[in-house]
Amino acid sequence: MLEVLNKVPSGDVLLLHGCCHNPTGMDLSAGQWDEVIKVVVERGLVPFIDLAYQGFADSLDEDAYGVRAMFDRVPEMIVAASCSKNFGLYRERAGALTFVSSNADTAAIVSSQALNIVRTMYSLPPDHGGAAVTIILDDPDLRNEWLAELNEMRKRMKEMRSMIIAGLGKTAPDRDFSHIERANGMFCYLGVSPEQVARLKQEYGIYLVDSGRINVCGITGDNVEYLCASIAAVI
Ligand SMILES: Cc1ncc(COP(=O)(O)O)c(C=O)c1O
């Protein structure tokens, strides 16, 4: 990754995922973020961090490491934060787009450009999802309740990962699937071919995208045994 980043022309925008990388689930460690940030600073790149799963990897706080460390080092950056998943508000288009500028003049230019785009794209944003998030975050009790639910979601996703690994350990012991447990968030690659994906769909009624990316939230205690047996049958 560093080798490639070291070839990116200065001034280019570099899109990074804040945590729970989609589709791989493979995140940068804190030390790896620091290495990437060093290159961003050296080459004068403009980081654009897409943060769609904050709270799904380690915790709300720890998942912000990359955003915060980048913010400490660069003069300009863009952050797109989504509430679709961590607030369960997928249909409400709730989130925040943040531009960091190095001075007030640049901030005014960026703001007027952004408002022009907003005006031509959607004019006025949907309000109710954002209003719900504001109410929750502004109220200590509601915030704590939401944090508990967020922790619950994270715990469940990790449990599903352990469950599928245990199941595949029994049905397909010759194959190493341990990467599934090292990945964070909702997604990871199963490591199956498009032909095997087609068989999973047609013969077993299991749906995943052709790349073999799975959404671990679809795994439950009731279907994991059937899922692991089906995967073993097609590989
Ligand atoms: C990395 C990433 N960013 C953004 C989104 C979409 O966010 P939103 O629902 O806020 O458009 C997704 C998935 O839906 C995603 O995986």
The ligand as a Gaussian input file, in Angstrom:
#p B3LYP/6-31G(d) Opt

LIG

0 1
 C      -17.490000       2.697000       3.180000
 C      -18.899000       3.145000       2.967000
 N      -19.190000       4.453000       2.925000
 C      -20.454000       4.888000       2.769000
 C      -21.509000       4.008000       2.630000
 C      -22.872000       4.574000       2.456000
 O      -23.194000       5.502000       3.447000
 P      -24.575000       6.317000       3.367000
 O      -25.682000       5.348000       3.642000
 O      -24.461000       7.345000       4.441000
 O      -24.657000       6.897000       1.997000
 C      -21.236000       2.628000       2.666000
 C      -22.250000       1.582000       2.528000
 O      -23.404000       1.704000       2.373000
 C      -19.915000       2.191000       2.834000
 O      -19.611000       0.883000       2.876000

